[in-house]
Amino acid sequence: MFYVSSINKSYGKNKVLTDISLTVEPGQCIALLGINGSGKSTLLGILAGSIKPDSGSFGFDTPASTALLPQDNPLLPELSALDNIRLWNPGSKRSVLNEHNMSICRSLGVDTFLDKRVSKLSGGMKKRLSLAITMMSDPDLLLLDEPLASLDLLCKNGILRYLQSYTACGGSVIIATHETSALDICDQIYTLKGGHIRLALDKKTDPDGFASDTYLKLLY
Ligand SMILES: Nc1ncnc2c1ncn2[C@@H]1O[C@H](COP(=O)(O)OP(=O)(O)OP(=O)(O)O)[C@@H](O)[C@H]1O
């Protein structure tokens, strides 16, 4: 289990996160919903270890690992997709295309453009490549910051199906999103408002609450 306990974060006088607590079980997918500037990226950055909270704690109850897929793809545009994979995977040139990594590439359709330069890839291809690289570290908890932004329906669907197969194998996901289609695969929806977090929907106790025409109400 991954726990977050009483996290607080301010930028100067701007109190962004107040007393944030939640838990994520293995195999669970949790959505973070909130308007622009509500603190979703800040919270994910804290959980990924790249932003220091003012107070509070987080971690796993057993040894486990986390990986963050940031909003902007962490790719070098002048390199090929394969060279970007090599860059993020320390090891020999031969071992980077091992069966484990290739199976991730195949699942996300990245194997079809490994030799292409990143600057020539579409937004959806870049996102799938970034996700593939993130998955190669075999994380137990995947932190996703707006992974579906500006992707076409087919690409969104492919990524969502991939995430479903990941959680079906016991992986956990926290996904910050404005996309209602992403909420369909989530077990719980938390909202961030005025710095505070609230469990707004839980599929176990309110399966009927998961309907795209009701999601907007959660933000008010
Ligand atoms: N490095 C920083 N220095 C100062 N203020 C920051 C910094 N990063 C974020 N903020 C502020 O913290 C607040 C939360 O920003 P954050 O990016 O976490 O929101 P968000 O919910 O992810 O927004 P969006 O949906 O637009 O991506 C905003 O008011 C933002 O201006």
The ligand as a Gaussian input file, in Angstrom:
#p B3LYP/6-31G(d) Opt

LIG

0 1
 N        7.678000      26.528000      -8.793000
 C        6.628000      27.277000      -8.412000
 N        6.825000      28.460000      -7.804000
 C        5.777000      29.194000      -7.386000
 N        4.476000      28.831000      -7.537000
 C        4.244000      27.658000      -8.147000
 C        5.298000      26.817000      -8.606000
 N        4.747000      25.710000      -9.162000
 C        3.418000      25.852000      -9.054000
 N        3.112000      27.022000      -8.445000
 C        1.765000      27.507000      -8.110000
 O        1.120000      26.472000      -7.382000
 C       -0.258000      26.398000      -7.733000
 C       -0.562000      24.967000      -8.173000
 O        0.096000      24.705000      -9.422000
 P        0.052000      23.266000     -10.097000
 O        0.863000      23.333000     -11.327000
 O        0.412000      22.254000      -9.076000
 O       -1.503000      23.138000     -10.442000
 P       -2.245000      22.085000     -11.385000
 O       -3.495000      21.690000     -10.681000
 O       -1.317000      21.008000     -11.776000
 O       -2.604000      22.982000     -12.650000
 P       -2.893000      22.552000     -14.188000
 O       -4.218000      21.825000     -14.206000
 O       -2.990000      23.881000     -14.884000
 O       -1.751000      21.731000     -14.682000
 C       -0.494000      27.467000      -8.785000
 O       -1.005000      28.608000      -8.130000
 C        0.889000      27.738000      -9.334000
 O        0.991000      29.067000      -9.782000

